[in-house]
Amino acid sequence: MDSSANSFDDVSADSSAEFPDRASMMEVRLQAQEDEITLLKSSLADALRKIHIHNQLLPLLKQQLIAVNPAAARVLNQVCCSDGFSSSRKLSSSSAVDGIRHTSARVRRNSEKLANVERQRKRLDKKAASSANLLTRSPSLENRAKDLIAGAASPGSRRGTYSQGQSIKMFIRGRPITMYIPSNIQNYEDLKMEPPSERLELDWVYGYRGRDCRANLYFLPSGEALYFIACVIVLYHVNNRTQRHYRKHTDCVRCLTLHPDKVRVASGQTAGVDKDGKPLQPFVHIWDSTTLITLQQIGLGTFQRGVGSVAFSFADSGGFLCVIDDSNEHMLSVWDCSKGTKHAEVKSTNEAVFAVEFNPSDSTNIITCGKSHVYFWTLSAGQFTKKQGIFGKYKKPRFIQCFVFSLTGDVLTGDSEGNILTWGKSAADIKTLGKGAKETFQIMRQTRAHEGSVFTLCPLQGGALLSGGGKDRKIIRWSADLAPERECEIPEKFGAVRTIAAVDEEELLVGTTRNAILRGTFSEGFVAIVQGHVDEMWGLATHPSLNIFLTCGHDRQVCLWKTEEHKLDWCITLEEYGLCADFCPNGSVVSVGLSTGRWMVFDLLTREVVSEFTDGNEQLSVMRYSPDGSFLAVGSHDNFIYIYNVTESGRRYARFGKCNGHSSFITHLDWSKDGKYIMSNSGDYEILYWDIAAGCKLLRNRFESKDREWASYTCVLGFHVMGVWLEGSDGTDINALCRSHSERMVAVADDFCKVHLFHYPCPKLKAPSHRYEGHGSHVTNVCFTHSDSHLLSMGGKDTAILQWRVMEDGAGDGRERLASASSTSTASPELATS
């Protein structure tokens, strides 16, 4: 039986994301900061109000005295200077004495008021000085307090934006963010936002979902391998190295099966949610793999959580489809493929179900297997009857991973104990089960096959059988009577064997648990034709002059890809996982930021580490070289930006300074075109500007940076990209954005599995955009290639990298622009009647 280390491979199910405790700690710290800022807002607003009242009161009193007697006003000035009325007795002017005599009572009352105001002003001055000292120590609080006070003065501007002449306020989670309008914009209100003239078409999909899915690799008569990742089903021609894509699913594809005619395909998806948190119902699509036309949609509103397994019937030429959903009861249902109607339904089991198949010779017999069970179902008159496989004297395995039918009609199962079990019908055991007992399905033979689980079984023509192992990573060919004939072992770096598809009697396609697809034979071995990451990805960088890009993620892999050849160039495994990366402008080295505060610089040709540093002990979120490559900025979750001098063509680094002023972790930063300034964003929605040439000095007057030009634009908060935010956004809805090198468009990665393309600049809320689907998880990053010919987007948990071709408006088939596209201009047309 597999060890606990392989327990993940034993169960095929989506694992829920585990958020680290650091996230909770950051939320607590953020709430404490919010409370402190609220107190500062109240204190400063009260101080300003009282000082304002004082400043208004003094001139008013003077005017009143002047109106009564000008001499009294002079007396009042002397009284204020000497802090008393004793000097009034020394006045020699009789007229002044007379004036004071007539107004002495009023002067006394007013002077007492002035004295009280003066004492109060001194107390407020001390309080204001204390607050000013606090704000001086924390410049970010100073900017926040100013914005909050301004926001309190304009309570009607809590939604959307609020214009104040030279600046405009944007509100995220009720917090005002001041954006200063550049000088070249004369009338902000008259700006008109248009979508960009460019559009995107899906060019290539990197990756394969083998880590937690089964039986999801087929070989078509067209010479294409059929598999899926994220929301895209890929048809990859193994000889021509081209891709077509079926893109009619609205969330992650979980399963697929091939019709007996080898043309039609059925694919099921998981349930999802839209941007408002409303559930999206799962369904099954039956579609034509030649034309990519959807023939039938099945089960919309019927399945719960998602579709786990699907299978076509064989005896009636694929007239029926069997479906297992992901509900607690794992509902088993049979559907009429031509009509799309449900024929029968039954609760199967509360345990996990891994596979379902029709008996090839009898469509009324269905088999399911999963955790500790094999069920034999009989369908008659719309009703199911179930018989459980009897293990008898054999040890009951924890999981029945897969099964196939032999040419003799027997059922062969592969289990987590590494055995192939042969099942058959046997007469009823009256002694054990009593009178009236019916025939049972029992184990006729046990064959030891693999060390660890048997993940897949693949029948060949002539009765031979292939099995794929988990722990031993072996592929074994068996004769019809289960005698081993040949075997081979796939390289450890690709993981265990997840599924096998036969190209012919010799050549095989193998899907692995580390999201790779291998091609090869027993004699010549196997090579990877599809590779991808196996865990959440965040780091993405494109080369400044070549058509290559680099990715890194939680699987600790750093991968370099070629966009023209659509393949992985090299891959390095690190001790810690990478979160961010950037190429040096000269293109010879690339820096990668890790989860521990450490960052490394790699030589692209030798793949060797040429420099290595550590800044703080928290994860790094952004690496950014200055335009001329003389500086490197490292943004960290410890709230600092570390600046390094770069020499020797990016191979030597020396600490230049540290930007200290953010009150939360750094999320994004960009350099100015002259390489002297930095614009940065943080986790509490701040925008700060830094003078690096002056010693990493914080620019307190943000107004002075309104006309500055930026070499890149990846900051999600800024005047030029205000329009990418939806009204009511919580500040985390946009994970990344990237301005094109032509400065004509900006791509956005959001939290709702979408990629958006906006015109640049887009400084007004609700700016129109083109929206593209394909990812099945939050999109973590986007980046244009050096020539703006392509856009790369990365999914988080879906581990997919999508390569989009940038098309001028009018190029390509308009029908495909927002729906589906492929590298051969063949996409998924709309739903057609069958």
LOTORDO-999126 format. One record per residue (C-alpha): residue number from 1; x, y, z. Coordinates in steps of 0.05 Angstrom, whole numbers, padded with zeros to 5 digits. Layout:
// LOTORDO-999126
n:x:y:z
NUM:X:Y:Z
...
This chain:
// LOTORDO-999126
n:x:y:z
1:00000:00000:00000
2:00025:00071:-00015
3:00057:00110:00040
4:00024:00173:00066
5:00069:00214:00021
6:00030:00187:-00038
7:-00038:00196:-00007
8:-00051:00257:-00050
9:-00043:00215:-00113
10:-00092:00165:-00086
11:-00151:00212:-00087
12:-00172:00250:-00149
13:-00207:00312:-00123
14:-00196:00386:-00122
15:-00162:00406:-00058
16:-00185:00470:-00025
17:-00133:00526:-00021
18:-00098:00531:00046
19:-00083:00602:00064
20:-00022:00613:00110
21:-00029:00642:00179
22:00009:00702:00154
23:-00053:00725:00116
24:-00094:00726:00181
25:-00038:00764:00216
26:-00036:00814:00161
27:-00111:00824:00165
28:-00105:00838:00240
29:-00048:00887:00228
30:-00087:00920:00173
31:-00149:00928:00217
32:-00105:00958:00272
33:-00078:01008:00222
34:-00148:01025:00200
35:-00168:01038:00272
36:-00107:01082:00284
37:-00120:01121:00221
38:-00192:01132:00241
39:-00169:01162:00307
40:-00119:01205:00272
41:-00172:01229:00224
42:-00218:01247:00281
43:-00164:01282:00322
44:-00135:01322:00264
45:-00203:01341:00237
46:-00223:01367:00306
47:-00158:01405:00314
48:-00165:01437:00245
49:-00237:01456:00260
50:-00220:01490:00326
51:-00160:01527:00298
52:-00203:01550:00241
53:-00255:01576:00290
54:-00200:01613:00328
55:-00173:01645:00265
56:-00242:01668:00247
57:-00259:01694:00317
58:-00199:01741:00327
59:-00212:01785:00265
60:-00286:01788:00283
61:-00272:01815:00353
62:-00224:01867:00325
63:-00277:01890:00276
64:-00328:01897:00332
65:-00281:01940:00374
66:-00261:01983:00314
67:-00335:01995:00300
68:-00346:02020:00371
69:-00281:02059:00381
70:-00216:02058:00341
71:-00177:02076:00404
72:-00205:02015:00438
73:-00177:01972:00382
74:-00107:02000:00396
75:-00117:01986:00469
76:-00137:01915:00453
77:-00073:01904:00413
78:-00033:01929:00472
79:-00073:01885:00519
80:-00059:01824:00477
81:00015:01839:00476
82:00022:01853:00550
83:-00027:01799:00572
84:-00066:01846:00617
85:-00102:01912:00624
86:-00053:01947:00671
87:-00023:01988:00615
88:-00090:02020:00601
89:-00080:02062:00664
90:-00017:02094:00633
91:-00053:02122:00573
92:-00050:02197:00571
93:-00102:02209:00518
94:-00166:02233:00549
95:-00205:02209:00489
96:-00177:02140:00497
97:-00195:02140:00571
98:-00265:02162:00553
99:-00270:02108:00501
100:-00246:02055:00548
101:-00294:02080:00602
102:-00353:02072:00554
103:-00331:02004:00528
104:-00294:01975:00587
105:-00346:01923:00602
106:-00348:01898:00530
107:-00272:01898:00524
108:-00266:01858:00589
109:-00314:01805:00564
110:-00280:01800:00496
111:-00210:01799:00524
112:-00230:01741:00569
113:-00256:01704:00508
114:-00191:01719:00471
115:-00150:01694:00530
116:-00189:01629:00532
117:-00181:01620:00457
118:-00106:01634:00463
119:-00097:01582:00517
120:-00138:01533:00477
121:-00098:01546:00415
122:-00033:01532:00453
123:-00061:01465:00475
124:-00083:01449:00404
125:-00015:01470:00377
126:00018:01420:00424
127:-00031:01365:00403
128:-00022:01382:00329
129:00054:01381:00338
130:00050:01312:00370
131:00006:01287:00313
132:00053:01319:00262
133:00112:01283:00294
134:00075:01217:00289
135:00058:01230:00216
136:00129:01252:00201
137:00154:01186:00227
138:00104:01149:00183
139:00097:01186:00116
140:00046:01136:00092
141:00000:01154:00151
142:00010:01227:00134
143:-00015:01216:00063
144:-00071:01172:00088
145:-00093:01223:00140
146:-00095:01278:00088
147:-00138:01235:00043
148:-00184:01216:00100
149:-00194:01288:00122
150:-00208:01307:00050
151:-00255:01249:00045
152:-00291:01270:00108
153:-00300:01339:00078
154:-00335:01309:00018
155:-00379:01254:00045
156:-00419:01251:-00019
157:-00359:01224:-00057
158:-00357:01156:-00024
159:-00372:01119:-00088
160:-00333:01121:-00152
161:-00290:01183:-00162
162:-00292:01254:-00137
163:-00260:01310:-00177
164:-00227:01371:-00145
165:-00198:01409:-00203
166:-00125:01386:-00206
167:-00138:01320:-00171
168:-00190:01265:-00170
169:-00206:01217:-00114
170:-00217:01143:-00125
171:-00248:01102:-00069
172:-00231:01030:-00053
173:-00266:00999:00007
174:-00287:01069:00028
175:-00216:01095:00027
176:-00200:01156:-00014
177:-00139:01152:-00061
178:-00119:01219:-00090
179:-00098:01218:-00163
180:-00067:01282:-00192
181:-00088:01299:-00262
182:-00030:01309:-00311
183:-00020:01378:-00341
184:-00037:01355:-00412
185:-00109:01339:-00392
186:-00149:01403:-00393
187:-00218:01377:-00376
188:-00221:01310:-00342
189:-00297:01305:-00346
190:-00296:01309:-00422
191:-00249:01249:-00430
192:-00281:01193:-00470
193:-00259:01122:-00459
194:-00257:01073:-00518
195:-00236:01000:-00520
196:-00169:00986:-00554
197:-00166:00973:-00628
198:-00125:00911:-00613
199:-00155:00845:-00593
200:-00128:00778:-00567
201:-00133:00708:-00596
202:-00111:00647:-00559
203:-00047:00623:-00591
204:-00020:00568:-00545
205:-00035:00533:-00479
206:00023:00509:-00436
207:00008:00454:-00387
208:-00035:00393:-00374
209:-00078:00374:-00314
210:-00052:00306:-00292
211:-00039:00320:-00219
212:-00111:00307:-00195
213:-00150:00282:-00256
214:-00155:00214:-00289
215:-00170:00184:-00357
216:-00161:00253:-00390
217:-00114:00236:-00447
218:-00137:00207:-00514
219:-00107:00199:-00584
220:-00153:00219:-00641
221:-00152:00190:-00712
222:-00133:00261:-00735
223:-00065:00251:-00703
224:-00082:00297:-00645
225:-00074:00286:-00570
226:-00137:00306:-00532
227:-00128:00333:-00461
228:-00148:00392:-00418
229:-00122:00444:-00370
230:-00161:00501:-00336
231:-00223:00516:-00378
232:-00191:00496:-00444
233:-00192:00428:-00480
234:-00130:00423:-00523
235:-00125:00384:-00588
236:-00050:00380:-00600
237:-00023:00350:-00665
238:00036:00310:-00641
239:00072:00311:-00709
240:00055:00381:-00735
241:00061:00412:-00665
242:-00001:00455:-00673
243:-00059:00466:-00625
244:-00133:00475:-00631
245:-00176:00493:-00572
246:-00247:00479:-00549
247:-00267:00536:-00503
248:-00340:00531:-00488
249:-00332:00513:-00415
250:-00343:00567:-00363
251:-00300:00536:-00308
252:-00246:00483:-00299
253:-00256:00420:-00341
254:-00255:00359:-00296
255:-00266:00299:-00343
256:-00274:00278:-00415
257:-00287:00216:-00455
258:-00285:00195:-00528
259:-00345:00170:-00567
260:-00341:00102:-00602
261:-00338:00139:-00668
262:-00272:00171:-00645
263:-00298:00239:-00666
264:-00348:00262:-00614
265:-00325:00282:-00545
266:-00361:00291:-00479
267:-00330:00337:-00427
268:-00354:00358:-00358
269:-00335:00417:-00315
270:-00336:00438:-00243
271:-00383:00490:-00214
272:-00357:00560:-00209
273:-00375:00630:-00186
274:-00381:00695:-00223
275:-00350:00761:-00201
276:-00409:00774:-00154
277:-00400:00707:-00119
278:-00462:00676:-00151
279:-00454:00602:-00169
280:-00445:00580:-00241
281:-00478:00513:-00253
282:-00437:00455:-00280
283:-00455:00418:-00344
284:-00431:00368:-00396
285:-00418:00387:-00469
286:-00419:00337:-00526
287:-00381:00366:-00584
288:-00348:00349:-00650
289:-00272:00344:-00647
290:-00266:00358:-00722
291:-00308:00422:-00726
292:-00307:00440:-00652
293:-00382:00451:-00656
294:-00421:00439:-00592
295:-00475:00387:-00607
296:-00510:00381:-00540
297:-00509:00412:-00471
298:-00529:00363:-00417
299:-00549:00371:-00345
300:-00548:00446:-00334
301:-00580:00456:-00266
302:-00578:00382:-00250
303:-00507:00367:-00226
304:-00481:00392:-00160
305:-00411:00419:-00149
306:-00384:00391:-00214
307:-00379:00331:-00260
308:-00329:00279:-00238
309:-00334:00224:-00291
310:-00368:00213:-00359
311:-00374:00153:-00406
312:-00408:00137:-00472
313:-00444:00071:-00483
314:-00414:00024:-00536
315:-00466:-00030:-00551
316:-00515:00020:-00581
317:-00461:00062:-00617
318:-00457:00114:-00564
319:-00530:00131:-00557
320:-00525:00143:-00482
321:-00480:00181:-00435
322:-00467:00162:-00362
323:-00449:00217:-00313
324:-00424:00218:-00241
325:-00429:00286:-00206
326:-00390:00312:-00147
327:-00447:00317:-00098
328:-00445:00282:-00030
329:-00485:00224:-00058
330:-00446:00223:-00124
331:-00508:00218:-00166
332:-00505:00168:-00224
333:-00547:00189:-00283
334:-00557:00164:-00355
335:-00574:00212:-00411
336:-00600:00206:-00482
337:-00545:00238:-00524
338:-00588:00258:-00583
339:-00644:00289:-00541
340:-00604:00313:-00482
341:-00656:00284:-00434
342:-00644:00245:-00370
343:-00662:00171:-00376
344:-00649:00149:-00304
345:-00615:00172:-00240
346:-00594:00141:-00173
347:-00551:00157:-00113
348:-00487:00117:-00119
349:-00446:00126:-00055
350:-00421:00176:-00005
351:-00349:00154:-00019
352:-00305:00183:-00074
353:-00319:00155:-00144
354:-00261:00153:-00194
355:-00288:00120:-00257
356:-00352:00098:-00292
357:-00361:00056:-00355
358:-00415:00019:-00394
359:-00405:-00054:-00408
360:-00383:-00055:-00481
361:-00431:-00111:-00499
362:-00491:-00090:-00457
363:-00512:-00017:-00445
364:-00556:-00037:-00387
365:-00495:-00056:-00346
366:-00453:-00001:-00315
367:-00393:-00005:-00268
368:-00367:00047:-00220
369:-00306:00045:-00175
370:-00273:00089:-00122
371:-00256:00089:-00049
372:-00260:00017:-00024
373:-00314:-00005:-00073
374:-00332:-00033:-00140
375:-00406:-00029:-00158
376:-00441:-00068:-00214
377:-00504:-00032:-00236
378:-00562:-00058:-00278
379:-00610:-00010:-00311
380:-00680:-00035:-00326
381:-00743:00004:-00341
382:-00710:00069:-00317
383:-00690:00038:-00250
384:-00621:00019:-00224
385:-00603:-00042:-00183
386:-00535:-00047:-00151
387:-00489:-00105:-00132
388:-00425:-00094:-00095
389:-00362:-00131:-00114
390:-00343:-00182:-00060
391:-00269:-00183:-00040
392:-00276:-00247:00000
393:-00209:-00275:00022
394:-00170:-00218:-00012
395:-00149:-00156:00026
396:-00196:-00099:00011
397:-00155:-00042:-00018
398:-00165:00029:00003
399:-00178:00053:-00068
400:-00199:00020:-00132
401:-00165:00069:-00180
402:-00187:00045:-00249
403:-00217:-00012:-00288
404:-00225:-00039:-00360
405:-00262:-00096:-00395
406:-00223:-00154:-00423
407:-00239:-00187:-00489
408:-00272:-00244:-00451
409:-00318:-00197:-00414
410:-00283:-00199:-00348
411:-00271:-00135:-00308
412:-00199:-00118:-00291
413:-00187:-00067:-00235
414:-00124:-00032:-00212
415:-00119:-00013:-00138
416:-00078:00024:-00087
417:-00044:-00041:-00065
418:-00010:-00048:-00133
419:-00053:-00107:-00155
420:-00094:-00121:-00217
421:-00157:-00158:-00196
422:-00198:-00200:-00245
423:-00272:-00200:-00230
424:-00326:-00248:-00254
425:-00395:-00273:-00239
426:-00403:-00332:-00193
427:-00462:-00374:-00171
428:-00497:-00354:-00108
429:-00467:-00381:-00044
430:-00530:-00408:-00010
431:-00491:-00431:00051
432:-00464:-00362:00065
433:-00520:-00317:00038
434:-00580:-00362:00050
435:-00637:-00383:00006
436:-00656:-00336:-00050
437:-00586:-00310:-00058
438:-00569:-00286:-00127
439:-00505:-00289:-00167
440:-00448:-00245:-00143
441:-00387:-00211:-00172
442:-00324:-00237:-00140
443:-00249:-00235:-00150
444:-00227:-00292:-00195
445:-00153:-00275:-00195
446:-00103:-00227:-00164
447:-00041:-00206:-00202
448:00016:-00168:-00169
449:00032:-00110:-00217
450:00065:-00049:-00185
451:00097:-00022:-00123
452:00046:00029:-00100
453:-00019:00045:-00136
454:-00041:00022:-00205
455:-00067:00089:-00232
456:-00087:00068:-00302
457:-00103:00008:-00346
458:-00103:00013:-00422
459:-00128:-00045:-00466
460:-00093:-00057:-00532
461:-00118:-00092:-00595
462:-00108:-00166:-00591
463:-00123:-00170:-00517
464:-00057:-00143:-00489
465:-00060:-00094:-00431
466:-00018:-00035:-00407
467:-00014:-00014:-00334
468:00016:00048:-00304
469:00045:00051:-00234
470:00048:00107:-00183
471:00105:00097:-00135
472:00149:00056:-00183
473:00133:00100:-00244
474:00132:00038:-00288
475:00093:00022:-00351
476:00083:-00053:-00360
477:00055:-00090:-00420
478:00016:-00153:-00403
479:-00008:-00210:-00447
480:-00081:-00229:-00452
481:-00072:-00278:-00395
482:-00036:-00225:-00352
483:00035:-00249:-00362
484:00085:-00190:-00361
485:00119:-00179:-00428
486:00155:-00113:-00427
487:00165:-00055:-00379
488:00199:00012:-00374
489:00206:00067:-00322
490:00193:00141:-00335
491:00241:00193:-00308
492:00229:00214:-00236
493:00223:00288:-00253
494:00158:00275:-00290
495:00124:00241:-00231
496:00080:00179:-00232
497:00041:00150:-00290
498:-00029:00180:-00288
499:-00059:00156:-00354
500:-00038:00121:-00419
501:-00064:00129:-00490
502:-00041:00083:-00546
503:-00021:00115:-00612
504:-00010:00047:-00643
505:00016:-00021:-00620
506:00084:00009:-00604
507:00079:00084:-00592
508:00046:00111:-00530
509:00025:00177:-00499
510:00033:00180:-00423
511:00002:00232:-00377
512:00038:00241:-00311
513:00022:00267:-00242
514:00071:00326:-00251
515:00029:00354:-00308
516:00071:00328:-00366
517:00052:00287:-00428
518:00106:00240:-00454
519:00112:00207:-00521
520:00153:00145:-00536
521:00160:00070:-00539
522:00186:00015:-00494
523:00249:00008:-00535
524:00267:00081:-00547
525:00242:00111:-00482
526:00199:00172:-00472
527:00207:00247:-00482
528:00162:00303:-00458
529:00118:00337:-00511
530:00077:00377:-00460
531:00102:00406:-00395
532:00077:00454:-00343
533:00079:00477:-00271
534:00047:00434:-00217
535:00028:00487:-00166
536:00006:00559:-00161
537:00046:00609:-00203
538:00060:00683:-00191
539:00126:00702:-00222
540:00126:00722:-00296
541:00177:00761:-00337
542:00189:00770:-00412
543:00258:00780:-00444
544:00274:00851:-00467
545:00294:00829:-00538
546:00281:00755:-00548
547:00217:00715:-00554
548:00226:00679:-00488
549:00194:00686:-00419
550:00206:00660:-00349
551:00158:00634:-00297
552:00164:00612:-00225
553:00115:00589:-00171
554:00100:00548:-00110
555:00126:00484:-00141
556:00197:00514:-00132
557:00209:00510:-00207
558:00239:00566:-00249
559:00222:00554:-00322
560:00245:00588:-00386
561:00198:00582:-00445
562:00204:00597:-00520
563:00143:00631:-00548
564:00156:00615:-00621
565:00173:00542:-00612
566:00119:00535:-00557
567:00163:00494:-00512
568:00201:00492:-00447
569:00275:00511:-00457
570:00300:00494:-00387
571:00276:00485:-00316
572:00311:00493:-00249
573:00285:00469:-00182
574:00300:00514:-00122
575:00300:00502:-00048
576:00245:00555:-00038
577:00189:00576:-00083
578:00194:00637:-00128
579:00144:00694:-00130
580:00172:00747:-00177
581:00224:00757:-00231
582:00253:00807:-00279
583:00304:00806:-00336
584:00363:00854:-00336
585:00356:00903:-00394
586:00417:00874:-00427
587:00382:00806:-00429
588:00439:00764:-00403
589:00414:00751:-00332
590:00347:00745:-00296
591:00333:00757:-00222
592:00283:00715:-00183
593:00252:00735:-00116
594:00236:00679:-00067
595:00189:00667:-00009
596:00241:00677:00046
597:00268:00745:00027
598:00325:00714:-00013
599:00335:00731:-00086
600:00380:00700:-00139
601:00408:00722:-00206
602:00415:00669:-00260
603:00457:00669:-00323
604:00410:00651:-00380
605:00462:00611:-00418
606:00496:00572:-00363
607:00436:00573:-00315
608:00486:00586:-00259
609:00473:00631:-00200
610:00517:00693:-00209
611:00492:00732:-00148
612:00451:00718:-00087
613:00426:00764:-00031
614:00375:00764:00025
615:00333:00825:00044
616:00290:00815:00106
617:00257:00750:00124
618:00191:00758:00088
619:00171:00740:00018
620:00190:00784:-00040
621:00135:00810:-00085
622:00169:00848:-00142
623:00236:00853:-00176
624:00247:00911:-00224
625:00309:00936:-00260
626:00317:01009:-00279
627:00312:01024:-00354
628:00388:01027:-00363
629:00401:00968:-00317
630:00442:01007:-00267
631:00394:00995:-00209
632:00352:00938:-00184
633:00291:00950:-00139
634:00268:00893:-00094
635:00199:00901:-00063
636:00186:00860:-00001
637:00129:00842:00046
638:00168:00875:00102
639:00143:00942:00074
640:00212:00963:00046
641:00239:00972:-00024
642:00313:00953:-00027
643:00355:00988:-00080
644:00418:00958:-00109
645:00473:00985:-00155
646:00483:00938:-00214
647:00549:00931:-00250
648:00587:00882:-00294
649:00527:00870:-00340
650:00481:00850:-00284
651:00530:00803:-00249
652:00551:00847:-00190
653:00505:00880:-00140
654:00517:00928:-00082
655:00465:00957:-00034
656:00451:01029:-00051
657:00394:01046:-00003
658:00326:01028:00024
659:00258:01062:00012
660:00224:01067:00080
661:00154:01096:00084
662:00101:01045:00065
663:00056:01021:00121
664:00040:00955:00086
665:00074:00904:00041
666:00098:00925:-00028
667:00056:00898:-00085
668:00080:00934:-00149
669:00132:00985:-00170
670:00156:01019:-00233
671:00216:01062:-00253
672:00213:01129:-00288
673:00241:01133:-00358
674:00302:01172:-00334
675:00316:01118:-00281
676:00315:01168:-00223
677:00247:01157:-00192
678:00202:01099:-00170
679:00127:01095:-00164
680:00103:01040:-00116
681:00038:01009:-00091
682:00026:00973:-00025
683:-00024:00926:00005
684:-00063:00983:00038
685:-00075:01017:-00029
686:-00020:01070:-00023
687:00015:01105:-00081
688:00083:01132:-00061
689:00138:01164:-00103
690:00213:01160:-00089
691:00273:01200:-00111
692:00326:01146:-00117
693:00381:01191:-00143
694:00373:01234:-00080
695:00383:01175:-00034
696:00317:01138:-00036
697:00280:01199:-00011
698:00205:01198:-00005
699:00171:01252:-00046
700:00119:01280:00001
701:00087:01324:-00051
702:00057:01274:-00098
703:00030:01330:-00141
704:00101:01340:-00169
705:00100:01270:-00199
706:00036:01278:-00239
707:00073:01291:-00305
708:00129:01241:-00296
709:00136:01188:-00350
710:00145:01116:-00330
711:00188:01064:-00366
712:00138:01010:-00348
713:00069:01011:-00318
714:00052:00952:-00273
715:00025:00990:-00213
716:-00049:00974:-00207
717:-00062:01041:-00173
718:-00048:01104:-00212
719:-00084:01159:-00251
720:-00070:01127:-00319
721:-00102:01061:-00299
722:-00160:01082:-00255
723:-00209:01057:-00307
724:-00189:00984:-00299
725:-00224:00982:-00231
726:-00296:00962:-00225
727:-00342:01002:-00180
728:-00345:00970:-00112
729:-00278:00934:-00118
730:-00247:00913:-00053
731:-00175:00928:-00073
732:-00155:00856:-00086
733:-00197:00844:-00148
734:-00139:00861:-00194
735:-00076:00820:-00184
736:-00032:00850:-00238
737:-00031:00894:-00300
738:00019:00909:-00354
739:00024:00966:-00404
740:00046:00948:-00473
741:00113:00974:-00498
742:00077:01016:-00550
743:00038:01049:-00493
744:-00027:01037:-00530
745:-00060:00984:-00487
746:-00058:00954:-00418
747:-00073:00882:-00399
748:-00105:00865:-00332
749:-00106:00800:-00292
750:-00165:00796:-00245
751:-00190:00751:-00189
752:-00248:00724:-00230
753:-00208:00682:-00281
754:-00210:00736:-00334
755:-00159:00774:-00375
756:-00178:00844:-00397
757:-00150:00889:-00450
758:-00159:00964:-00441
759:-00138:01024:-00481
760:-00080:01062:-00449
761:-00088:01109:-00414
762:-00155:01094:-00382
763:-00164:01145:-00325
764:-00239:01141:-00318
765:-00278:01088:-00281
766:-00320:01038:-00320
767:-00273:01043:-00380
768:-00293:00993:-00435
769:-00249:00933:-00448
770:-00244:00867:-00485
771:-00252:00808:-00437
772:-00223:00739:-00448
773:-00236:00672:-00414
774:-00196:00609:-00409
775:-00167:00608:-00339
776:-00201:00568:-00285
777:-00170:00604:-00226
778:-00150:00674:-00206
779:-00104:00703:-00259
780:-00040:00721:-00222
781:00002:00757:-00275
782:00003:00784:-00346
783:00061:00808:-00388
784:00072:00830:-00461
785:00130:00803:-00502
786:00183:00853:-00523
787:00150:00868:-00590
788:00079:00868:-00563
789:00063:00810:-00611
790:00039:00766:-00554
791:00011:00770:-00484
792:00025:00718:-00431
793:-00024:00704:-00374
794:-00016:00658:-00315
795:-00069:00623:-00274
796:-00061:00611:-00200
797:-00086:00543:-00179
798:-00102:00521:-00251
799:-00027:00520:-00266
800:-00041:00542:-00338
801:00000:00591:-00379
802:-00040:00620:-00437
803:-00004:00654:-00495
804:-00048:00704:-00531
805:-00033:00733:-00600
806:-00045:00808:-00605
807:-00087:00823:-00666
808:-00104:00889:-00698
809:-00178:00901:-00702
810:-00205:00871:-00766
811:-00153:00816:-00769
812:-00179:00746:-00758
813:-00249:00719:-00750
814:-00291:00767:-00709
815:-00334:00710:-00686
816:-00275:00682:-00647
817:-00248:00746:-00617
818:-00283:00743:-00550
819:-00301:00669:-00548
820:-00251:00618:-00573
821:-00189:00617:-00615
822:-00132:00573:-00635
823:-00063:00576:-00665
824:-00092:00548:-00730
825:-00150:00598:-00731
826:-00198:00542:-00713
827:-00241:00554:-00653
828:-00305:00532:-00621
829:-00366:00558:-00660
830:-00432:00569:-00626
831:-00480:00516:-00602
832:-00511:00478:-00660
833:-00571:00431:-00662
834:-00554:00358:-00668
